[in-house]
């Protein structure tokens, strides 16, 4: 079993990744609204930064042995 700290990290990576996928659809749905498209573009950029931070922490946990992959 993995520790809660690792589980929480993996769960959040999943949530952020799913939202990034949806933002592209939301942007297409907002084809007639430039302000809505800009909103989804901004949210996507923020989430991409968050995902990068989360993945960096996941790598740190793996490298430190805190999260074993075997």
Secondary structure, 3 states (H helix, E strand, C coil): CCCHHHHHHHHHHHHHHHHHHHHHHHHHHCCCCHHHHHHHHHHHHHHHHHHHHHHHHHHHHHHHCCCCCC
